[in-house]
Amino acid sequence: MIDQQSVPALPGTPDEQDDTARKQRVKALFTRYPDITGEERRELMDYLKSGPLLEIGLLKGDETIRYKIAAFEQEQAKALSHAPKEIAVLLVIFVLLAVACSALWDMGA
């Protein structure tokens, strides 16, 4: 049996360290919200639009900041919403994928 205290912790990759630092920064900004600067507001919007979905979900589940995130999302609803062009692109991809799957299904029958 290995003694857990004698095994050194493996350092995370630089990407994991960056992600952890970014998540901690975002959490700190939401803790201070609404007392944030315009640049910090843009940083939060960028994170909510392009950050890892699991990490965003975990942040929203944090009881200490969940209401501040909801207030921020409500305030920035228009900026966080998807443009019609983005929705159209997703619909085209979905239709092309459905047509390809249908064609492959017919080929197999």
N, C-alpha and C positions, 0 to 999 in steps of 0.2 A: 504494500500500500504506500502511495506517495504522499508525503507531507505537503499539503497545499501551500504552506508558508515558504517552503524551500524552492518552489518553482517560480522563477521570475515571470512577470507578466510580459507578454509579447507586445511590443509597441505596434500601434495601428499604422496602416499605410498613410502616406501623406494625404491622400484623398480623403480617407476616413477622418483624419485629424481636422482637415479643412471643413468637412461636413459637420463634424461635431462643434467646431468653433462657430460656424455659420448658424447652426441650430441654437446654440447658446446665445448668440448675438440677437437673433430674431426673438427668442423668448424674453431677453432683457428689454428689447424695444417694445414688445407687447406689454410687458409689465409697466413700462413708463407711459404707454399710450393713454391719453391723447397728447401728452407733453413731449412730442417728438418734432424734429425738424422736417422740412420738405424732402430733403435727401433721404432721411430715415424712412419717411412715408413711402418714397419710391422703392427703397430697399425691401420693405415689407410687401409691397405690391408685387415686385419681381419674384420674391420667394413664394408667395401664394400662387402666382401664375405658373412658375416653372420649377418649383421645388419638388422633392420626392413626395409622392402622395401619402406614403406611410408616415413620414415625418410630420407632414401637415396634419394628418389625422391624429397623431399622438399629441401634437401641440394643442389641437382643438379639444382633446380629452383632458387636458390639464385644468383642473378646477380653479387654479389661481389666475388663469388668463383667458379662459374660454369665453367669458362674457365680453372681454375687451376685444378678442378676435371677432366675435359676432358684431360688435359695434363698428369695428373697422371695416368689415365686409359690407355692412349696411351702408356706411358712409361712402365707400368706394365701389358700390355695386356696379355702376356704369363702367368704370375703368376695369373692373375684374371680369366683366361679362365677355362672352365671345362675340367677335364680329360676325356679321352675316357671311362674309367671305370664308372665314374659318369653318363655319357650319356647312356651307356648300361644299367645300373641299372634303370634309369628312363624309358627307352624304355620297359624293361621287366615288370615294374610295370604298364605301360600304356597298354600293351598287355594283361596282366592278368586281369586288370580292364575291358577292352573291352570284353574279353571272359566271365567274370562273368556277365556283363550287358546283353550280348547276351543270355546267359543261362537263366537268370531271365526273359528276354523278352519272350523267347520260352516257359517257364513254365507258364506264364500268358496267353498265347494264346490258 
